[in-house]
Amino acid sequence: MAVSDPLGLTAQGLGTIRRRNKRYDFDQLARTIREYQVAEIVVGYPLRLSGVPSAQSAKMSDFAEDLRGRFRLPVHLVDERLTSVQANRLLRDAELSIEKRAQAVDRLAAILILQLFLDRRASKPSGAAQDPAGSESASGT
């Protein structure tokens, strides 16, 4: 997970929720939402390299709907293609061990996804409709 600073300029990493079941997962998310006063949620949207949605994309769309229903917050789906690859490359370049890279890759990927969303939001003209991933319009951090 990652959160933005109060101005919505930079993303900072948080811990990773290792999924157990829906109740546990949502309890963990609820705790984070309260603690950080989250106003929007951004979810990675896994597209194929060609940009076409996959079976996993459909699962993430369903998950986003569950989040909207549970937390009554805007949820944005953001194209996450290559974020894990980019995270691994950055961690490898930092000369971390394979074990430390494995522990950090999800956190860094979450930071990259949120930062992409924040950067795209900052660069769009005011009042323009936005779909940062080109995937689904919604309202998202």
Secondary structure, 3 states (H helix, E strand, C coil): CEEECCCCCCEEECCCCCCCCHHHHHHHHHHHHHHHCCCCEEEEECECCCCCECHHHHHHHHHHHHHHHHHCCCEEEEECCCHHHHHHHHHHHCCCCHHHHHHHHHHHHHHHHHHHHHHHHHHCCCCCCCCCCCCCCCCCC
